[in-house]
Amino acid sequence: MTLDDILQDIYTLEDEMRTYERKYGVLSETFYEGYTGGEEPPSESWVRDWTAWASAYSIWLRRRGQYQAAIKSLQGQTETIAGMIERTARREPIPVSA
């Protein structure tokens, strides 16, 4: 997995979450707090959406964690932010631990 793979996943998941946020009128963070607290959709027709939304947010959280860990690891290897940006701007794949 590369840093770009993680970013692409984050962007895709954010697009998916924005769709649900617009449809239901709350941010994913707000929704997820209630959902993981045991709240259930008030309508059977929402069950599929809520399940997909919760899944997207959960994976997004995991990918954000992976991104932060990768950046921290790269910085620990004396990589500067400017150096990383230079590499990513050239579309150079930066391998990271999954």
N, C-alpha and C positions, 0 to 999 in steps of 0.2 A: 504494500500500500504506500502511496506517495502523499505528500502534503496536499497536492492538487486533488487527489482522489477524495480526501477528507473534505476539502473545501467544496468540491462539486456536490458531495452528499449533503453538506450543510445547506447549500443554496437550494437544492431540490426539495429538501425537507421544509425549508422556510417558505418556499412557494406553496407547498401543500398546506402548511399550517395557516398561511394567510388566507387561503380559500375558506377554511373552516372559521377563522376569526371573523371574516367578513359575513359569512352566513349566519353565525350565531352571536356576533356582536361583543365578544370578549377576547382578550389575548389568550394565547395558548397556556401561558403560565397560570393564569386564573382558572381556566378550565381544568388543567391537569391537577391542580391542588384539590379541587372538588372531586374530580374523578378518582384520584388515588385515595381520597378520604372516604370513598364508598358511595358517593352520590351517583345516582343512575339517571339516565335520560328520562324526561317526563313523557316521551312519546316513543313507541316501538319503532317508528320510522327513523328515529335518530340513532338507534343502537349501532348500526353499521358505521355511520359517520363518527360517532364518539369513539368506537374501538379503533378505527383507522387514525383518528386525530391523536388519541393517547399513544398509539404505537409510533407515529411520526415524531411526537414530542419526546418520547423516551429515547428513540434512536438519535434525535437531534442533540439531546443532552449528552449522550455517550460520545457522539462525534465531536462536540465542543470540548469535552474532556480530553479526547485524543488529540485534538488540535493544540490545546494548551500544553499538554504533556510533550508533544513533539516540539513545539516552540521552545519550551524550557530546556529540553534535551539538546536541541541545536545550539542554544545560547551557551549551554554548559560545555559545548565543544568549541568554544571561542568563536562561534558564528555570530556576527553582528546582525542586527535587524536590516541594516542597509545591504549587507552581503546576501541575506536571504531574499530580500526584495529583488536584488539584481539577478539572482539565480531564477527566481520564479517569473520575473518579467521576461526572461529569455526562454521560458517554458522548460527549464531544466528540471527533470524529475528529482524530487528530494525524497528518498526513501525514509519511512518512519515505521516505528514498531506499531503493530495493530493492537 
